[in-house]
Amino acid sequence: MNPWLLILLLALLAALLFIWSEQQKRRTGLPQGKVIYADSDQWQALTEPLYDPQLKLTGKPDYILRLQDGTRVPVEVKSTFAPAQPYANHIMQLAAYCLLLERESGQRPPYGLLRYRQQTFQVDYTPALELALRALISEIREVERQGEAPARSHAEASRCRGCGYRDICDQRL
């Protein structure tokens, strides 16, 4: 085979792979940045979960992105189809990761990302959202102190099966 033809074919293959990878990046809906942490079996850069001893809050986002300006942003991936607007519990989970990331790094994330199957939502980490998160944490701590399960707010047996209060709940479906 002619060496120039081989070089041309390899260059064409490289160009096609580059175009394909760019399309894949755009399809994720995530901003340009470097994944510096992934909560997966293949790559684990964060061996310990993020932790706030004052709030006794711990967690691991699915990904942490370092944006081009150095800002770190948590990403939470959901396996379900995207709702019209993100669910409140997903927003609070993401807000908790923002708070934990701020405690760990000293830099407040401006937002977090909720990635559903076909759509990504950017959730701004505002002072109002942080305040709502802290109120929710206080409410949870009060329920724990009283030793009672909170009132069930739905009629979905599948949610009961995955609930952390299932063992003590007298309202489970």
C-alpha positions as CSV (number, residue, x, y, z in Angstrom):
1,M,0.0,0.0,0.0
2,N,1.2,3.5,-0.8
3,P,2.5,5.2,2.4
4,W,0.8,8.5,1.4
5,L,-2.5,6.7,1.1
6,L,-2.0,5.1,4.5
7,I,-1.2,8.6,6.0
8,L,-4.3,10.1,4.3
9,L,-6.5,7.3,5.7
10,L,-5.1,7.7,9.2
11,A,-5.6,11.4,9.1
12,L,-9.2,10.9,7.9
13,L,-9.9,8.4,10.7
14,A,-8.4,10.9,13.2
15,A,-10.7,13.7,11.9
16,L,-13.7,11.4,12.1
17,L,-12.9,10.4,15.7
18,F,-12.4,14.0,16.7
19,I,-15.8,15.0,15.2
20,W,-17.5,12.1,16.9
21,S,-16.0,13.0,20.3
22,E,-17.1,16.6,19.9
23,Q,-20.6,15.5,19.2
24,Q,-20.5,13.2,22.2
25,K,-19.4,16.1,24.4
26,R,-22.2,18.4,23.2
27,R,-24.7,15.6,23.7
28,T,-23.9,15.4,27.4
29,G,-25.1,18.9,28.0
30,L,-22.2,19.6,30.3
31,P,-20.0,22.7,30.1
32,Q,-16.4,22.5,28.9
33,G,-14.2,21.4,31.8
34,K,-12.1,18.6,33.2
35,V,-13.7,15.8,35.2
36,I,-11.6,15.8,38.4
37,Y,-13.7,13.3,40.3
38,A,-16.0,10.5,39.2
39,D,-17.9,8.3,41.6
40,S,-17.5,5.1,39.6
41,D,-15.6,1.8,39.9
42,Q,-13.3,2.7,37.1
43,W,-11.7,5.9,38.4
44,Q,-11.7,7.2,42.0
45,A,-9.8,10.4,42.7
46,L,-11.8,11.2,45.8
47,T,-11.4,8.3,48.3
48,E,-13.3,9.9,51.1
49,P,-16.7,11.5,50.8
50,L,-17.1,15.2,51.3
51,Y,-17.9,16.0,54.9
52,D,-19.0,19.0,56.9
53,P,-18.5,18.2,60.6
54,Q,-20.5,21.2,61.8
55,L,-23.6,20.0,60.0
56,K,-22.7,16.3,60.2
57,L,-23.4,16.1,56.5
58,T,-21.6,13.8,54.1
59,G,-21.9,13.0,50.4
60,K,-20.3,12.2,47.1
61,P,-21.5,13.8,43.9
62,D,-21.4,11.6,40.8
63,Y,-18.8,14.0,39.2
64,I,-16.9,17.1,40.0
65,L,-16.0,19.3,37.1
66,R,-13.2,21.8,37.1
67,L,-14.2,24.6,34.7
68,Q,-11.8,26.5,32.6
69,D,-11.6,29.3,35.2
70,G,-10.8,26.8,37.9
71,T,-14.2,26.8,39.5
72,R,-15.4,23.3,40.7
73,V,-19.0,22.3,40.0
74,P,-20.8,19.2,41.3
75,V,-22.7,17.0,38.8
76,E,-25.5,14.7,39.9
77,V,-26.6,12.1,37.3
78,K,-30.1,10.7,37.4
79,S,-31.1,7.7,35.3
80,T,-34.7,8.9,34.8
81,F,-36.1,11.0,32.0
82,A,-36.1,14.7,32.7
83,P,-39.1,16.3,34.3
84,A,-40.3,19.7,33.1
85,Q,-38.4,21.1,36.1
86,P,-36.0,19.3,38.4
87,Y,-37.5,17.6,41.4
88,A,-37.1,19.5,44.7
89,N,-35.4,16.6,46.4
90,H,-32.8,16.4,43.5
91,I,-32.2,20.2,43.9
92,M,-31.6,19.8,47.6
93,Q,-29.2,16.9,47.0
94,L,-27.3,19.0,44.5
95,A,-27.3,22.0,46.9
96,A,-25.9,19.7,49.6
97,Y,-23.0,18.8,47.3
98,C,-22.4,22.5,46.6
99,L,-22.3,23.2,50.3
100,L,-19.9,20.3,50.9
101,L,-17.7,21.3,48.0
102,E,-17.5,24.8,49.3
103,R,-16.5,23.5,52.8
104,E,-13.9,21.2,51.3
105,S,-12.3,23.7,48.8
106,G,-13.1,27.1,50.3
107,Q,-14.6,28.2,47.0
108,R,-18.3,28.5,46.5
109,P,-19.6,26.7,43.4
110,P,-21.8,29.2,41.4
111,Y,-24.1,26.3,40.4
112,G,-24.4,22.6,40.2
113,L,-25.7,20.4,37.3
114,L,-28.5,17.9,37.3
115,R,-28.1,15.5,34.4
116,Y,-31.2,13.4,33.4
117,R,-31.2,11.0,30.5
118,Q,-31.9,13.6,27.8
119,Q,-31.4,17.0,29.5
120,T,-29.2,18.9,31.9
121,F,-30.4,21.5,34.3
122,Q,-28.1,24.2,35.7
123,V,-29.2,24.9,39.3
124,D,-27.8,28.2,40.7
125,Y,-26.4,27.8,44.2
126,T,-27.9,31.0,45.6
127,P,-27.9,32.2,49.2
128,A,-31.7,31.5,49.2
129,L,-31.1,27.8,48.2
130,E,-28.4,27.4,50.8
131,L,-30.8,28.8,53.4
132,A,-33.5,26.4,52.3
133,L,-31.0,23.5,52.5
134,R,-29.9,24.5,56.0
135,A,-33.6,24.7,57.1
136,L,-34.2,21.2,55.7
137,I,-31.2,19.8,57.5
138,S,-32.4,21.3,60.7
139,E,-35.9,19.8,60.1
140,I,-34.3,16.4,59.5
141,R,-32.2,16.6,62.6
142,E,-35.3,17.5,64.7
143,V,-37.1,14.5,63.3
144,E,-34.1,12.3,64.1
145,R,-34.0,13.7,67.6
146,Q,-37.7,12.9,68.2
147,G,-37.2,9.4,66.8
148,E,-40.2,9.6,64.4
149,A,-40.5,9.2,60.7
150,P,-41.8,12.2,58.8
151,A,-45.3,12.2,57.4
152,R,-45.5,10.4,54.1
153,S,-46.0,13.0,51.3
154,H,-46.8,10.6,48.4
155,A,-48.7,7.5,47.4
156,E,-45.9,5.7,45.6
157,A,-44.9,2.3,46.9
158,S,-41.6,2.4,44.9
159,R,-40.6,5.5,46.9
160,C,-41.3,3.8,50.1
161,R,-39.1,0.8,49.1
162,G,-36.2,3.2,48.7
163,C,-36.8,5.3,51.8
164,G,-34.3,5.6,54.6
165,Y,-37.1,5.7,57.2
166,R,-38.7,2.4,56.0
167,D,-37.7,0.4,59.1
168,I,-39.4,2.8,61.5
169,C,-42.3,4.1,59.3
170,D,-45.8,3.3,60.3
171,Q,-47.1,4.8,57.0
172,R,-45.3,2.8,54.4
173,L,-47.1,1.4,51.4
